[in-house]
Amino acid sequence: MFEEATTRAGRLRVFTRAQLPLFGSAAFVVVSTGLVMPEILMSPLFLAGTAVIIVATTAGLMVPWERFPPPWLLAVAFADVVGVAFLRTELLPLVPAAGLLTIFPVLWLAYGFGARMLVACVVSALFIPSFPFVYARSWPADAVAWLNVVTLPALAIGIALVANIASRQLRQRTTQLISAHRTQGEALRRAQDNEILARGIVDAVDAGVVFLDANGDVLLSNQIARDLTELAGIRLDTPPYVGPNVRAADRETFVSLDEQVLSRVFRGEHIDGSLQWWGPASRQVAVVASRSKVRRKDGVPLGTVAVLYDVTELAEAVQVREEFLRTVSHELRTPLTPITGYLDLLQEHLESAPQPDPKSDRLMAIVQRKTHHLAARIAELVSAADSSHDIRPRTIDVTGLVTQLVARHSEPAEARWIELTVAHAADGVTAHLDPRLATQAIDELITNALKFSPAGSSVIVGVQQQDGIVGVFVADEGLGLTVGEQARAFDRFYRSPASRRQAVPGFGLGLALVRSIARAHGGHVHIHSRLGEGTRVTFTVPAGAPAAPRAHLTRA
């Protein structure tokens, strides 16, 4: 209340709370006494005390104490002590209550100026009751008189001590509150800065971002997310975040409310990255989503972040590629069929000729071989163009199938001086597979290994069974693959730099097809390779029938 002030507003606040109450109380005493006892107005001491308080009050109001060192304000408090001493000396016999004016300057000194003024408080408390005896040049005559002298200082000193202790505690608490306020202010500013930063990052991301708190309410979303959800008819202000314009990958089948992306995020389910088309038929957008849990350091969940990717251009590019493959494969296969038929007729004509023509036979063999090669390449394109195949699994002898395929490739392997062998082929290994697709996958692995194996090397094909998993591996001693090439080995149309340098025939579709066949049967394909040390590819599938077999094989 009475703290030293360094501003004009602070100085006026101190004046109002410290000096003005004393002035009002003294004015009341002076005026009321003057009205009752007009003769007191002729007392020099009474007039001097009144004048001192008036001057101190005027100085406290008018002098810009904030421009001076804080201790200078003590002049006003000490002037109040002198003025109160003068008034009390004159009024004590007539108005004993006037002695209570002592409390005002003593309290100001004790409370407003801190512990360093405690001695001044004691001196002031002793000075006021002692001044009458000094003024009269006489000392108390008896114990009662001394008691009157001591009582007021003792009470004033007690009040001063209490006020001083209270002021010290208040200053400490004020300091703590100010420190806490500054800390909270800094924390608030950091939080606001972090919020602005997070908002800026989220808005700068080229994807839709939606943050749901632990209760499933959307706390944050960027403009891309709002645009995408608006297309889908999804409202972000109310769960369960589903809409009427959500279609499956075929762009026609409506995705049920339980299977829509944000609904699954709300339920805390894993998002498998499946593609959905959002929006009306006239403006559909391909969306792929991912999610991530957000937790505190102690593991307490804060919410979930869902990221929505607009992959419309990529999805449409894939569709264009599929259409292109279908068109090209059809256009190439259409003329090839009659060519093959006419070659068969020509072969029959040559065979029925009365005179054999070795040169024509040799040229015919070359043409037929190249035609078969072209037919094989077109078959690869046709296989890549087909988005799905019917799967008819049954229990087959995997060991017998591998043995048959190795035997089929033995002659081409010997022609290239490659040793093709079967290893680790235990009898009776069976699996629930589509025979046609399994044959296609294993045949592709063996063909691929022979393509990239140098003359004089070996290719090993093996069959393994462990913990209900059947595996077929093909290991070669070719050039091998780098880590980067292994990461892309299963991409459609990808061909390693070595295959391009060596002009190895093919479109880079074999491993992609093998992987799609394995996935369709609930299995996997693993590749292990080191540059210069060869490559080992393992095709693994469950031995038994899956719990819910897939009806179609979908291309990777």
C-alpha positions, 0 to 999 in steps of 0.5 A, spaced: 500 500 500 505 504 501 511 502 497 516 507 494 514 509 487 518 511 481 512 514 477 507 519 478 501 515 478 505 511 484 507 517 487 499 519 487 497 512 490 502 512 496 500 519 497 492 517 497 494 511 501 499 514 506 499 521 507 491 523 505 488 519 511 493 522 516 491 529 513 484 528 513 484 525 521 488 531 523 483 536 519 478 533 523 481 533 530 483 541 528 477 543 526 472 540 531 477 542 536 477 549 534 469 549 533 469 547 541 474 551 544 476 557 539 481 559 544 486 553 542 487 557 535 491 562 538 496 556 541 503 557 537 504 549 538 497 548 535 498 552 529 505 550 528 503 542 528 497 544 523 502 548 519 507 542 519 502 537 517 499 542 511 506 543 508 507 536 508 501 534 505 502 539 500 509 537 499 507 530 498 502 531 493 505 537 489 513 535 489 515 530 484 518 525 488 519 520 483 524 524 480 528 523 486 531 518 490 526 514 494 529 515 501 527 523 500 520 521 501 522 520 508 522 528 509 514 527 508 514 522 514 518 525 518 514 532 518 508 528 519 512 525 526 513 533 528 506 535 526 503 530 530 508 531 536 506 538 536 498 537 536 498 531 541 502 536 546 497 541 545 491 537 545 493 531 549 490 534 556 483 536 552 482 531 547 486 524 549 484 521 542 489 525 538 494 521 540 492 516 535 494 520 530 501 517 532 499 511 528 499 514 521 506 516 520 509 510 524 505 505 520 508 509 514 515 508 516 514 501 518 510 498 512 512 503 506 520 503 507 522 496 510 526 494 515 531 499 514 526 504 517 525 500 523 529 504 528 526 510 525 519 508 527 522 506 534 525 513 535 519 516 532 514 512 537 519 515 543 519 522 540 512 523 540 510 522 547 516 525 550 516 531 546 511 534 551 516 533 557 521 536 552 517 542 551 515 543 558 522 542 560 520 537 566 520 530 567 514 525 569 513 526 576 510 519 578 510 512 575 503 513 572 506 519 568 512 514 566 506 509 564 503 514 560 509 516 556 511 509 555 504 506 553 504 509 547 511 508 544 510 501 546 503 500 542 506 504 536 512 500 536 508 493 536 504 496 531 510 498 527 513 491 528 507 487 526 506 492 520 514 491 518 513 483 518 507 484 514 510 488 509 516 483 509 512 477 507 507 481 503 514 483 499 516 476 498 509 474 496 509 479 491 516 478 489 514 470 488 507 472 485 511 477 480 516 471 478 510 466 477 507 471 473 513 472 469 514 465 468 507 463 466 507 469 461 513 466 458 510 459 458 504 462 455 508 466 450 512 459 448 505 455 448 503 461 443 509 461 439 509 453 439 502 453 437 503 458 431 509 454 429 505 448 429 499 451 425 504 454 420 508 447 419 501 444 419 498 449 413 505 448 410 505 441 409 502 439 402 497 434 405 491 434 409 492 434 417 487 433 422 488 432 430 483 429 434 484 429 442 483 423 446 476 424 446 475 424 439 474 431 438 478 435 432 482 440 435 486 442 429 486 441 421 489 445 416 485 448 409 487 442 405 484 437 410 478 441 410 477 442 403 478 434 402 473 432 407 468 438 404 468 434 398 467 427 401 461 430 405 465 429 412 464 434 418 469 436 422 465 439 428 462 433 430 464 425 430 464 420 427 467 424 421 463 420 415 460 422 409 456 420 403 461 421 398 466 416 399 468 411 394 472 405 394 478 404 389 473 402 383 470 409 384 463 406 384 463 402 390 460 406 396 465 405 402 461 403 409 461 408 414 465 403 419 470 403 413 471 410 412 478 413 414 476 418 419 471 413 422 477 408 423 482 413 426 476 416 431 476 408 433 483 408 434 484 402 428 490 401 424 490 405 417 492 400 412 493 405 407 488 403 402 486 408 397 479 411 397 476 416 392 472 422 396 467 427 392 462 427 387 462 423 381 464 430 377 470 431 382 473 425 385 479 426 389 484 419 390 485 419 398 490 415 402 491 416 409 496 414 415 495 416 422 500 416 428 498 416 436 501 422 440 503 421 447 506 425 453 513 422 455 510 418 461 505 415 455 499 418 457 495 419 450 494 426 447 490 424 441 491 422 434 494 425 428 491 423 421 494 425 415 490 425 408 494 425 402 491 427 395 494 422 390 489 423 384 495 424 379 498 418 381 492 414 381 490 417 374 497 416 372 496 408 374 490 408 371 493 411 364 498 406 365 494 400 365 489 402 359 496 403 355 498 396 357 492 393 355 491 397 349 499 395 347 498 388 349 492 387 345 494 391 339 501 387 339 497 380 340 492 381 335 497 381 329 502 376 332 496 370 332 495 370 325 503 371 324 504 364 328 498 361 324 502 362 318 508 360 320 505 354 322 502 353 315 509 355 312 513 350 316 508 344 314 509 347 307 517 346 307 516 339 310 512 337 305 516 340 299 519 334 295 526 337 295 529 339 302 531 346 303 536 347 309 537 354 308 529 355 309 529 351 314 534 354 318 531 361 317 524 358 319 527 356 325 530 363 327 523 366 325 519 361 329 524 362 335 524 370 335 516 369 334 516 365 340 520 370 344 516 376 342 510 372 344 513 371 351 514 378 352 507 380 350 505 375 355 509 379 360 505 385 358 498 381 358 500 379 365 502 386 367 495 389 364 491 384 368 489 387 374 486 381 377 486 373 376 481 368 379 485 364 384 483 357 385 487 354 391 488 347 392 493 342 396 499 341 391 505 337 392 510 343 392 516 339 392 514 335 386 512 342 382 519 345 384 522 338 381 518 339 374 520 346 373 527 345 374 527 339 369 524 344 364 529 349 365 535 344 365 536 344 358 536 352 357 541 352 363 546 347 360 546 351 354 549 356 358 553 352 362 549 353 368 549 348 373 541 348 375 540 343 381 535 342 387 537 342 394 533 342 401 527 339 397 524 334 402 519 329 400 511 331 401 512 338 402 505 341 400 501 347 401 494 350 399 496 354 392 493 355 386 497 350 381 497 355 375 499 361 379 504 357 383 507 355 377 508 361 374 511 364 380 516 359 381 518 359 374 519 366 374 524 366 379 528 360 376 528 364 369 530 370 373 536 367 376 538 364 369 538 370 366 543 374 371 547 368 372 554 368 368 556 362 364 560 356 369 556 359 375 550 355 379 543 356 381 540 352 387 532 351 388 530 349 394 524 347 398 523 348 406 518 348 411 517 350 418 512 352 423 506 352 418 510 356 413 512 353 406 518 356 402 521 356 395 528 359 394 532 360 388 539 362 389 544 364 384 551 367 383 550 373 379 552 380 380 547 381 385 544 387 387 545 394 391 541 396 397 537 401 393 536 396 387 533 391 392 528 396 395 526 397 388 526 390 385 519 389 386 517 395 382 513 394 376 518 395 370 524 396 374 530 394 371 537 394 374 543 398 371 546 391 370 541 388 366 540 394 361 548 394 360 548 387 359 541 387 354 538 382 358 531 381 355 525 383 359 520 388 362 522 388 369 515 385 371 517 378 374 518 380 381 512 384 381 508 378 379 511 374 384 510 378 390 503 379 388 502 372 387 505 371 394 500 376 397 494 373 394 496 367 398 497 370 404 505 370 403 511 374 402 517 374 398 524 376 401 530 378 397 537 377 400 543 380 395 550 382 396 553 386 390 558 381 386 556 375 391 549 373 388 542 373 390 537 369 393 529 370 393 525 366 397 517 365 396 513 363 402 506 362 403 502 358 409 502 351 408 494 350 410 488 354 407 488 361 410 482 363 414 479 367 409 482 366 402 482 371 397 477 371 391 482 375 387 489 376 386 490 384 385 496 386 382 502 390 387 
